Amino acid sequence: MKNRAANHSAVKHSATKNPAAKNKLGTGQVRIIAGQWRSRRLPIQDLDGLRPTTDRVRETLFNWLANDIVNARVLDCFGGSGALAFEALSRYASFAKIIELQRTAAMQLKDNLQTLKCDKAEVLNADTLVVLQRGCEQGFDVVFIDPPFRKGLAEKTIQLLDTHDWLNDGALIYVEIESELSQLAIPPCWQALKEKNAGQVSYRLYQYQDADTAKIEEENHALAD
């Protein structure tokens, strides 16, 4: 069982593009909302399926994570524009691993990290499902699952995270999916904390609790009763 750091408390992509955000070079921009890089705008590539999480949704999400993002180890399973990972790093996450399949998008993420002079992140140009099957040596405290819509990636990602030791005890997992996908197969050790809808997007927050911790809490609860 992996434990969270001692100083840590427990706890991008519709097929529709935004033409207003594009410049003459065929790229758009993403704005960091708060933190050390507040209001910084970073270029993103105009690629099929790339859909930055909106400012409104991001603001709600990071309000949910307000007490848990500082010093957190963050995993962004579908990096895309980097909106979620960069927002977390701006708010003083300790490290972010960003996985992005499209090479052009991955290169842009690396360029943007250099622009920000940030050395606390790693960008992997790889297939998320392949990477997750390998497992990891050190788990993560906050995980973002925001895959391209209508490809069945969310549930596959959830299953791999749950079975390959990616999550620290008490990890928070954010899932952003198409609103018509009302049902998700969620592991029993993931507790639903928050859920909201915004237009065609449904976004949810879960908390992972490993089996040993859950058993201890159940026993303590039974004794208290």
C-alpha positions as CSV (number, residue, x, y, z in Angstrom):
1,M,0.0,0.0,0.0
2,K,1.3,3.4,-0.9
3,N,0.8,6.3,1.6
4,R,0.5,9.9,0.8
5,A,3.2,12.4,1.6
6,A,3.2,13.4,5.3
7,N,2.7,17.1,4.4
8,H,-0.3,16.3,2.2
9,S,-3.9,16.2,3.4
10,A,-6.1,13.3,2.4
11,V,-8.3,13.5,-0.1
12,K,-9.7,18.6,-22.6
13,H,-11.1,17.4,-25.5
14,S,-14.5,17.6,-27.4
15,A,-14.5,17.3,-31.1
16,T,-15.8,20.8,-31.3
17,K,-13.1,23.4,-31.7
18,N,-13.3,27.0,-30.7
19,P,-12.5,29.1,-33.8
20,A,-12.4,32.4,-31.8
21,A,-9.4,31.1,-29.9
22,K,-7.3,30.4,-33.0
23,N,-4.7,32.7,-34.3
24,K,-3.3,33.0,-37.8
25,L,-0.9,30.2,-37.3
26,G,-3.7,27.7,-36.6
27,T,-3.1,27.5,-32.9
28,G,-5.2,28.6,-29.9
29,Q,-4.5,29.5,-26.4
30,V,-5.2,28.3,-22.9
31,R,-5.2,30.6,-19.9
32,I,-4.0,29.6,-16.5
33,I,-6.6,30.8,-13.9
34,A,-4.7,31.1,-10.7
35,G,-1.4,30.5,-8.8
36,Q,2.1,31.5,-9.7
37,W,1.4,31.8,-13.4
38,R,-2.0,33.4,-13.0
39,S,-3.4,34.9,-16.3
40,R,-0.5,33.4,-18.4
41,R,-1.7,32.3,-21.8
42,L,0.0,29.4,-23.5
43,P,-0.3,28.3,-27.1
44,I,-2.1,25.0,-28.0
45,Q,-2.2,23.2,-31.3
46,D,-5.3,23.1,-33.5
47,L,-5.6,19.3,-33.5
48,D,-8.6,17.1,-34.1
49,G,-10.3,16.2,-30.8
50,L,-8.3,18.7,-28.7
51,R,-10.7,20.3,-26.2
52,P,-9.3,22.3,-23.3
53,T,-11.4,22.0,-20.2
54,T,-13.2,25.4,-20.0
55,D,-12.3,28.1,-17.5
56,R,-15.7,27.7,-15.8
57,V,-15.2,23.9,-15.3
58,R,-11.6,24.3,-14.3
59,E,-12.4,26.9,-11.7
60,T,-15.0,24.6,-10.1
61,L,-12.6,21.7,-10.2
62,F,-9.8,23.5,-8.5
63,N,-12.1,24.9,-5.9
64,W,-12.9,21.2,-5.1
65,L,-9.2,20.5,-5.0
66,A,-8.2,23.7,-3.1
67,N,-7.0,21.9,0.1
68,D,-5.2,19.1,-1.7
69,I,-3.3,20.4,-4.7
70,V,-0.2,21.9,-2.9
71,N,2.6,19.4,-2.9
72,A,0.5,16.8,-4.7
73,R,1.9,14.4,-7.2
74,V,-0.4,14.8,-10.3
75,L,-1.1,12.4,-13.1
76,D,-2.8,13.8,-16.3
77,C,-3.8,10.8,-18.3
78,F,-4.8,12.7,-21.5
79,G,-2.7,15.9,-21.5
80,G,-4.2,17.5,-24.6
81,S,-3.7,21.3,-24.1
82,G,-2.2,20.8,-20.6
83,A,-4.9,23.0,-19.1
84,L,-5.4,20.8,-16.1
85,A,-1.7,19.8,-15.4
86,F,-0.5,23.4,-15.8
87,E,-3.2,24.7,-13.5
88,A,-2.2,22.2,-10.9
89,L,1.5,23.1,-11.2
90,S,0.7,26.8,-11.1
91,R,-1.0,26.1,-7.8
92,Y,2.1,24.4,-6.4
93,A,1.6,20.7,-7.1
94,S,5.0,19.1,-6.5
95,F,5.1,17.1,-9.8
96,A,3.0,16.3,-12.8
97,K,3.3,13.4,-15.2
98,I,1.5,14.2,-18.5
99,I,0.6,11.5,-21.0
100,E,-0.3,12.6,-24.5
101,L,-0.7,10.4,-27.6
102,Q,-0.5,13.1,-30.4
103,R,3.1,14.0,-31.0
104,T,2.4,17.6,-32.0
105,A,0.5,18.2,-28.8
106,A,3.2,16.5,-26.7
107,M,5.8,18.7,-28.2
108,Q,3.7,21.8,-27.5
109,L,3.4,20.7,-23.9
110,K,7.1,20.4,-23.6
111,D,7.6,23.8,-25.2
112,N,5.1,25.4,-22.8
113,L,6.9,23.9,-19.8
114,Q,10.1,25.5,-21.0
115,T,8.3,28.8,-21.4
116,L,7.2,28.6,-17.8
117,K,10.7,27.5,-16.7
118,C,9.1,24.5,-15.0
119,D,11.2,21.4,-14.3
120,K,8.5,19.7,-12.1
121,A,6.8,17.8,-14.9
122,E,7.4,15.0,-17.4
123,V,5.6,14.7,-20.7
124,L,5.2,11.2,-22.2
125,N,4.3,11.0,-25.9
126,A,2.6,7.6,-25.6
127,D,-0.6,5.7,-25.5
128,T,-2.2,6.2,-22.1
129,L,-3.6,2.6,-21.9
130,V,-0.2,1.1,-22.7
131,V,1.6,3.3,-20.1
132,L,-1.0,2.5,-17.4
133,Q,-0.6,-1.2,-17.9
134,R,3.0,-0.9,-16.8
135,G,2.2,0.3,-13.3
136,C,4.5,2.8,-11.5
137,E,7.0,2.9,-8.6
138,Q,5.5,5.9,-6.9
139,G,1.8,6.6,-6.8
140,F,-0.1,9.8,-7.4
141,D,-2.3,12.0,-5.2
142,V,-4.4,13.7,-7.9
143,V,-5.4,12.2,-11.2
144,F,-7.1,13.8,-14.2
145,I,-9.0,11.6,-16.6
146,D,-10.3,13.8,-19.5
147,P,-10.1,11.7,-22.6
148,P,-11.3,12.3,-26.2
149,F,-15.0,11.8,-26.2
150,R,-16.9,8.8,-27.5
151,K,-14.0,6.4,-27.7
152,G,-14.7,4.4,-24.5
153,L,-11.4,5.5,-22.9
154,A,-12.7,6.7,-19.5
155,E,-13.7,3.3,-18.2
156,K,-10.6,1.5,-19.5
157,T,-8.4,4.2,-17.9
158,I,-10.3,3.8,-14.6
159,Q,-9.8,0.0,-14.6
160,L,-6.1,0.3,-15.2
161,L,-5.5,2.9,-12.6
162,D,-7.4,0.8,-10.1
163,T,-5.5,-2.5,-10.8
164,H,-2.0,-1.3,-11.5
165,D,-1.1,0.6,-8.3
166,W,-1.1,4.2,-9.7
167,L,-3.1,5.7,-6.8
168,N,-1.9,6.7,-3.4
169,D,-4.3,6.0,-0.5
170,G,-6.8,8.9,-0.4
171,A,-6.0,10.0,-4.0
172,L,-8.5,12.2,-5.7
173,I,-9.6,11.3,-9.3
174,Y,-11.3,13.8,-11.6
175,V,-13.3,12.4,-14.6
176,E,-14.6,14.5,-17.4
177,I,-16.9,12.8,-19.9
178,E,-19.6,13.4,-22.4
179,S,-22.9,14.2,-20.6
180,E,-24.8,11.4,-22.4
181,L,-22.5,8.8,-20.8
182,S,-24.6,8.7,-17.6
183,Q,-23.2,5.4,-16.2
184,L,-19.6,4.6,-15.5
185,A,-18.2,1.4,-14.1
186,I,-16.6,2.7,-10.9
187,P,-14.5,0.5,-8.6
188,P,-16.1,0.0,-5.2
189,C,-13.1,1.5,-3.5
190,W,-13.8,4.9,-5.3
191,Q,-16.1,7.1,-3.3
192,A,-18.1,9.7,-5.3
193,L,-17.5,13.2,-3.9
194,K,-18.8,15.7,-6.4
195,E,-20.7,15.7,-9.7
196,K,-21.8,18.6,-12.0
197,N,-22.8,19.1,-15.7
198,A,-22.0,22.0,-18.0
199,G,-23.5,21.8,-21.5
200,Q,-22.3,18.6,-23.2
201,V,-19.8,17.8,-20.4
202,S,-20.3,15.8,-17.2
203,Y,-17.5,16.2,-14.6
204,R,-17.0,14.2,-11.4
205,L,-14.6,13.8,-8.5
206,Y,-13.9,10.6,-6.7
207,Q,-11.6,9.5,-3.9
208,Y,-9.7,6.3,-3.8
209,Q,-9.4,4.3,-0.6
210,D,-7.4,1.1,-0.5
211,A,-9.0,-2.1,0.9
212,D,-6.9,-2.1,4.1
213,T,-7.8,1.5,5.0
214,A,-11.5,0.9,4.2
215,K,-11.6,-2.2,6.4
216,I,-10.0,-0.3,9.3
217,E,-12.5,2.5,9.0
218,E,-15.4,0.1,8.9
219,E,-14.2,-1.6,12.0
220,N,-13.7,1.7,13.8
221,H,-17.2,2.8,12.7
222,A,-18.6,-0.5,14.0
223,L,-16.9,0.0,17.4
224,A,-18.1,3.6,17.6
225,D,-21.7,2.4,17.1
